[in-house]
Amino acid sequence: MKKIITKLSIVGLLLLAITGAYAQDTLVVEEVSTTIAATTVAAEQEVAALEPVVEEAVMGSDAVLDLMWIVIAGILVFFMQAGFTLVETGFTRSKNAGNIVMKNIMDLCIGSIGFWAIGYTIMYGDSIKSFIGSPSWFYNDATDMHNLFFQTVFAATAATIVSGAVAGRTKFTTYILFSLIMTVVIYPISGHWVWQGDGWLTSLGFIDFAGSTVVHSVGGWAALVGAILIGPRIGKYTDGKSNAILGHNLLLGSLGVFVLWLGWFGFNAGSELAISGASANNVAGIIITTNLAAAAGAVTALIVSWVKYGRPDISMTLNGALAGLVAITAGCAAVNPMGAFIIGIIAGIVVVLSIDFIDKKLKVDDPVGAISVHGVAGAIGTLLVGVFATDGGLLYGGGFAQLKVQAIGVFAIGAWAIVTSFIVFYVLKKTIGVRVSKEEEIDGLDMHEHKTNVYN
């Protein structure tokens, strides 16, 4: 019996020892679990606290990326001034090459100063009656300098379009004054209607993504008015017949087209004003539609000129590429690649017929075809947005509504550009004069206006 009691006592002690150990282990586990839970909560709190920081960093990097894209695109558009200089120089006579160079440089310089001084706020300032921005002098918003630069080179483009159409016979001082008024008054006001956000054409739903009408048609219609009021070059028309006055270097003209084509990727794709997120695909799509329209315009103009004149005309082919670029600028973000291809074809046909019509029927002397390339092709391209836009276009179930709005915008801005340009050129004609003397024109503007010769 004692042995049994002894054994039971030993078993009891063992059980008690085991139970105590288990209890201690349980306490340890509970303490560890509590520590893990506390650590997890703290980690979750730290992550939650970091989320805004991370989000802000991502948003900040996107903003920097977008800003840099706008600056780079602006630099490409800036380089287009070199393209315009080469095209205009190559398509005109060598005795006026220096004058062309000076006009294009001054377009950029005067445009930069004038647009910064007041033009930018007239275009993008708080809207007054949906017609004009609230003007202020010498824009200086440090957070918006990238937009100022991008829009400045657009303004310079609108002004320089006029240069080619009035080449070879226009006073340098007269042209400079017109260029200034174009960049600080004519272009900014009509641009406000479309791009500021509260303009009256914006409220109608008018689409001109990168400026077929806002930039190119404005310049083209101003060029038409200038060419009419200044008159044709000596010897251009005799006995009612148009005489070809050939440019002196199509190689320069061709290089200019390549430069413009390259710059146009910044012109159109840069107008997305962003490249982060979904805008990356948008930018890529715009580059494709821009390139396709240019290529289609060049090939079509080549074919049309070949059929019409019996030869694949070089200058018409080059202008066909430019016409395709101008035409697609309004809808580069609104149409698909096939739509862009067709718009380029239409532009290539129209530009050849338009150049011929303006020269031979209207008897308006346009040495480089600027009126047709920028004015006519710009208007046609803007109208075609109402046909080919994948959202609301005629061919995509939208009916004629968008086409109607596009027509209103084209005619309103065209009328504005024609009337205001006429007033400016007419006043200049009656005051300081717009045309050089017969002797100066025959000898060349380089020698008389600038006392030099580019080809010494």
C-alpha positions in Angstrom: 0.0 0.0 0.0 2.8 2.4 0.8 4.4 1.6 -2.5 1.2 2.5 -4.3 0.8 5.7 -2.4 4.4 6.6 -3.1 3.9 5.9 -6.8 0.8 8.0 -6.9 2.6 10.8 -5.2 5.4 10.7 -7.7 2.8 10.7 -10.6 1.0 13.7 -9.0 4.2 15.6 -8.6 5.0 14.9 -12.3 1.6 16.0 -13.4 1.9 19.2 -11.3 5.3 19.9 -12.8 4.0 19.3 -16.3 1.0 21.5 -15.6 3.2 24.3 -14.3 5.5 24.1 -17.3 2.5 24.2 -19.6 1.1 27.2 -17.9 4.5 29.0 -18.2 4.6 28.1 -21.9 1.1 29.4 -22.4 2.1 32.7 -20.8 5.1 33.0 -23.1 3.0 32.2 -26.1 0.5 34.8 -25.1 3.2 37.4 -24.5 4.8 36.6 -27.9 1.3 36.8 -29.6 0.7 40.1 -27.9 4.1 41.4 -29.1 3.5 40.3 -32.7 0.0 41.9 -32.7 1.4 45.1 -31.4 4.2 45.1 -33.9 1.7 44.4 -36.7 -0.5 47.3 -35.7 2.5 49.6 -35.5 3.7 48.4 -38.9 0.3 49.0 -40.4 0.2 52.4 -38.9 3.6 53.2 -40.3 2.5 52.0 -43.7 -0.7 54.0 -43.5 1.4 57.1 -42.6 3.8 56.5 -45.5 1.0 56.0 -48.1 0.4 59.8 -48.6 4.2 60.3 -48.9 4.6 57.6 -51.5 1.5 58.8 -53.3 2.8 62.3 -53.3 6.2 61.1 -54.5 4.6 59.2 -57.4 2.4 62.2 -58.3 5.4 64.5 -58.0 7.4 62.3 -60.4 4.5 62.3 -62.9 4.3 66.1 -62.7 8.1 66.4 -63.4 7.8 64.0 -66.3 4.9 65.9 -67.8 6.7 69.2 -67.4 9.8 67.8 -69.0 7.8 66.5 -71.9 6.2 69.9 -72.5 9.7 71.5 -72.5 11.2 68.9 -74.9 8.2 69.2 -77.2 8.6 73.0 -77.1 12.2 72.7 -78.1 11.1 70.6 -81.1 8.6 73.2 -82.1 11.3 75.9 -81.6 13.5 74.0 -84.1 10.6 74.3 -86.7 11.7 77.9 -87.2 14.8 76.5 -88.8 12.6 74.4 -91.0 10.5 77.3 -92.1 13.7 79.3 -92.9 15.0 76.5 -95.1 11.8 76.0 -96.9 11.2 79.6 -97.6 14.8 80.2 -98.6 14.9 77.3 -101.0 11.6 78.1 -102.6 12.5 81.7 -103.3 15.4 83.4 -105.2 18.9 83.6 -103.8 19.0 87.4 -103.8 16.4 87.4 -101.0 17.8 84.6 -98.9 19.2 86.8 -96.2 15.9 88.7 -95.9 14.1 85.4 -95.4 16.6 84.4 -92.6 16.1 87.8 -90.9 12.3 87.6 -91.0 12.2 84.2 -89.5 14.7 85.1 -86.7 12.7 88.2 -85.9 9.5 86.2 -85.9 10.9 84.1 -83.1 12.6 87.0 -81.2 9.7 89.5 -81.4 7.2 86.7 -80.8 9.1 85.6 -77.7 9.2 89.1 -76.2 5.7 90.2 -77.2 4.0 87.0 -76.2 5.7 87.0 -72.8 5.0 90.7 -72.3 1.3 90.5 -72.9 0.2 88.0 -75.6 0.2 85.0 -73.2 -2.3 86.6 -70.8 -4.5 87.8 -73.6 -4.7 84.2 -74.7 -4.8 82.4 -71.4 -5.8 85.0 -68.8 -9.2 84.8 -67.1 -11.8 85.0 -69.8 -13.6 88.2 -70.4 -17.0 87.4 -72.0 -15.5 84.2 -73.5 -13.7 86.5 -76.1 -10.4 87.6 -74.7 -8.1 86.9 -71.7 -7.6 89.4 -69.0 -4.3 91.0 -70.0 -1.4 91.7 -67.7 2.1 92.7 -68.4 5.3 90.6 -68.2 4.1 87.2 -67.2 6.0 85.8 -64.2 4.5 82.7 -62.7 7.3 80.4 -61.8 5.1 77.3 -61.8 3.9 78.0 -65.4 7.1 78.8 -67.3 7.0 75.5 -69.2 3.6 76.4 -70.7 4.7 79.9 -71.5 7.6 78.5 -73.5 5.5 75.9 -75.3 2.8 78.5 -76.3 5.4 81.1 -77.3 6.9 78.9 -80.0 3.3 78.3 -81.3 2.7 82.0 -81.5 6.0 82.4 -83.5 4.8 79.7 -85.9 1.6 81.5 -86.7 3.6 84.7 -87.5 6.3 83.1 -89.6 3.7 81.5 -92.0 3.1 84.9 -93.5 6.8 85.4 -94.3 6.9 83.0 -97.3 3.7 84.3 -98.9 5.0 87.9 -99.1 8.7 87.0 -99.8 10.7 89.0 -102.3 8.9 92.3 -102.3 8.0 93.3 -98.7 9.6 96.0 -96.6 11.5 94.5 -93.6 10.2 97.1 -91.2 6.6 96.6 -92.3 6.9 92.8 -91.9 8.3 93.2 -88.4 5.5 95.4 -87.2 2.9 93.0 -88.6 4.7 90.0 -86.9 4.5 91.8 -83.6 0.7 92.6 -83.9 0.1 89.0 -85.0 1.7 87.5 -81.9 0.3 89.9 -79.3 -3.2 90.6 -80.7 -4.5 88.6 -83.7 -3.3 85.1 -82.7 -3.9 85.3 -78.9 -7.5 86.5 -79.2 -8.8 83.8 -81.5 -6.6 81.3 -79.7 -8.4 82.2 -76.5 -11.7 81.1 -78.0 -10.5 77.6 -78.3 -7.6 76.8 -75.9 -8.1 78.9 -72.8 -10.9 76.7 -71.5 -13.7 79.2 -71.2 -13.7 80.5 -74.8 -17.0 80.6 -76.8 -15.8 78.0 -79.3 -14.8 75.7 -76.5 -18.3 75.9 -75.1 -19.7 74.8 -78.5 -17.5 71.7 -78.5 -15.1 72.9 -81.2 -12.1 70.5 -81.6 -8.7 71.8 -82.7 -6.2 69.7 -80.7 -3.0 71.3 -81.8 -3.8 74.1 -84.1 -4.8 73.4 -87.7 -7.1 76.4 -87.5 -5.9 78.2 -84.3 -2.3 78.4 -85.6 -2.0 77.4 -89.3 -5.2 78.8 -90.8 -4.7 82.1 -88.9 -1.3 82.4 -90.4 -2.5 81.2 -93.8 -5.4 83.7 -94.1 -3.1 86.5 -92.9 -0.7 85.5 -95.6 -3.5 85.7 -98.2 -4.4 89.2 -97.2 -0.8 90.3 -97.2 -0.1 88.8 -100.6 -3.1 90.5 -102.1 -2.4 94.0 -100.6 1.3 93.9 -101.3 0.8 92.6 -104.8 2.7 90.0 -106.9 6.4 90.0 -107.6 7.6 91.8 -110.7 7.3 89.6 -113.8 5.0 87.1 -112.1 2.0 87.9 -114.2 2.2 89.2 -117.8 -0.8 89.5 -120.1 -3.0 87.6 -117.6 -0.6 84.6 -117.6 1.2 83.2 -114.6 4.9 82.9 -115.0 6.8 80.4 -112.8 9.5 82.1 -110.7 11.5 79.0 -109.5 13.1 78.8 -106.2 16.9 78.7 -106.2 17.6 75.6 -104.1 15.2 72.7 -103.7 17.7 70.9 -101.5 17.3 73.6 -98.8 13.6 73.3 -99.2 13.7 69.6 -98.9 15.8 69.7 -95.7 13.4 72.3 -94.3 10.5 69.9 -94.8 12.3 67.1 -93.0 13.1 69.5 -90.1 9.4 70.6 -90.0 8.2 67.0 -90.1 10.5 66.2 -87.1 9.3 69.3 -85.2 5.7 68.4 -85.9 5.9 65.4 -83.5 6.6 68.0 -80.7 3.9 70.3 -82.1 1.1 67.7 -82.1 2.2 65.1 -79.4 3.4 67.9 -77.1 -0.1 69.3 -77.2 -1.2 66.4 -75.0 0.5 68.5 -72.3 1.4 65.3 -70.4 3.2 61.9 -71.0 2.6 60.1 -67.7 0.0 57.5 -67.1 -2.5 57.0 -69.9 -1.1 60.0 -71.7 1.9 57.9 -72.7 -0.2 55.8 -75.1 -2.0 59.0 -76.3 1.3 60.6 -77.2 2.4 57.5 -79.1 -0.9 57.4 -81.0 -0.6 61.1 -81.9 2.9 60.5 -83.3 1.5 57.7 -85.5 -1.5 59.7 -86.9 0.8 62.7 -87.5 3.4 60.6 -89.4 0.8 58.8 -91.5 -1.0 61.9 -92.6 2.3 63.5 -93.7 3.4 60.4 -95.6 -0.1 60.1 -97.3 -0.1 63.8 -98.2 3.3 63.6 -99.9 2.6 60.4 -101.9 -0.8 61.8 -103.0 0.6 65.2 -104.0 3.3 63.3 -106.0 0.7 61.3 -107.8 -1.6 64.2 -108.5 1.2 66.4 -109.8 2.4 63.6 -112.0 -1.0 63.1 -113.5 -1.6 66.9 -113.8 1.8 68.1 -115.0 3.3 65.0 -116.5 6.1 64.8 -113.9 6.5 63.9 -110.2 6.9 67.5 -109.0 9.3 68.0 -106.2 7.9 71.2 -104.7 4.3 69.8 -104.8 5.4 66.6 -103.1 7.1 68.6 -100.4 4.1 70.8 -99.9 1.9 67.7 -99.9 3.8 66.4 -96.8 3.4 69.8 -95.1 -0.3 69.9 -96.0 -0.8 66.4 -94.5 0.9 67.6 -91.3 -1.2 70.8 -91.2 -4.5 68.9 -91.9 -4.0 66.3 -89.2 -3.0 68.8 -86.5 -6.6 69.5 -85.5 -7.6 65.8 -85.1 -4.4 64.0 -84.4 -5.8 62.9 -81.0 -9.4 62.4 -82.2 -9.0 60.1 -85.2 -7.5 56.6 -85.6 -4.7 55.7 -88.0 -7.0 55.0 -90.9 -8.7 58.3 -90.4 -5.3 60.1 -90.4 -4.3 58.3 -93.6 -7.4 59.4 -95.4 -7.1 63.0 -94.1 -3.5 63.0 -95.5 -4.7 61.8 -98.9 -7.4 64.5 -99.0 -4.9 67.2 -98.0 -2.4 66.0 -100.7 -5.1 66.4 -103.4 -6.4 69.7 -102.1 -3.0 71.4 -101.8 -2.0 70.8 -105.4 -5.4 72.0 -106.7 -5.4 75.0 -104.3 -1.9 76.2 -105.2 -2.8 76.0 -108.9 -6.1 77.8 -108.3 -4.7 80.6 -106.2 -1.8 81.2 -108.6 -3.6 80.9 -112.0 -7.2 81.9 -111.2 -7.0 84.3 -108.4 -3.6 85.7 -109.5 -2.3 85.9 -106.0 1.5 85.5 -105.8 2.5 83.1 -103.1 6.1 82.0 -103.7 6.0 79.0 -101.2 2.4 77.9 -101.3 1.8 79.0 -97.7 -1.8 80.0 -98.2 -2.7 76.6 -99.5 -0.6 74.6 -97.2 -1.6 76.4 -94.0 -4.8 78.3 -94.7 -6.7 75.8 -97.0 -5.3 72.5 -95.6 -5.7 73.8 -92.1 -9.4 74.6 -92.7 -10.0 71.3 -94.5 -8.3 69.3 -91.7 -10.3 71.0 -89.0 -13.6 70.3 -90.9 -12.6 66.6 -91.4 -12.5 66.1 -87.6 -16.3 66.3 -87.8 -16.2 63.4 -90.2 -13.4 61.1 -88.8 -13.4 61.7 -85.1 -14.0 58.3 -83.4 -16.1 60.0 -80.8 -18.9 62.0 -82.4 -17.7 62.0 -86.0 -20.1 61.6 -88.9 -18.7 58.2 -89.9 -18.9 57.0 -86.3 -22.6 57.6 -85.6 -22.3 61.2 -84.5 -24.3 62.7 -87.3 -23.6 66.3 -88.5 -23.4 67.9 -85.1 -19.6 67.9 -84.7 -19.1 68.9 -88.4 -21.4 71.9 -87.9 -19.4 73.0 -84.9 -16.2 72.6 -86.8 -17.5 74.7 -89.6 -18.5 77.5 -87.3 -15.0 77.5 -85.8 -13.3 77.5 -89.1 -15.3 80.3 -90.6 -15.2 82.4 -87.4 -11.5 82.2 -86.9 -10.9 82.6 -90.7 -13.0 85.8 -90.7 -11.2 87.1 -87.6 -7.8 86.5 -89.2 -8.8 88.1 -92.6 -10.4 91.2 -91.2 -7.8 92.0 -88.6 -4.9 91.3 -91.0 -6.5 93.5 -93.6 -6.8 96.4 -91.1 -3.2 96.0 -90.0 -1.7 95.7 -93.6 -4.0 98.5 -94.9 -2.9 100.9 -92.2 0.8 100.0 -92.8 0.3 100.4 -96.5 -1.1 103.9 -96.1 1.5 105.0 -93.5 5.0 103.5 -93.9 4.3 101.5 -97.0 4.4 97.7 -97.4 6.5 97.2 -100.6 10.0 97.9 -101.6 10.9 99.9 -104.7 11.1 98.4 -108.1 14.9 98.8 -108.1 15.2 97.2 -104.7 13.1 94.2 -105.7 15.0 93.6 -108.9 18.4 93.9 -107.3 17.3 91.8 -104.3 16.3 92.6 -100.7 19.6 91.3 -99.3 21.6 94.1 -100.9 19.1 97.0 -100.2 17.5 96.0 -96.9 20.5 94.4 -95.3 23.5 95.6 -97.3 24.9 92.1 -97.7 24.7 89.0 -99.8 24.3 85.5 -98.4 26.2 83.9 -101.2 29.4 86.0 -101.1 
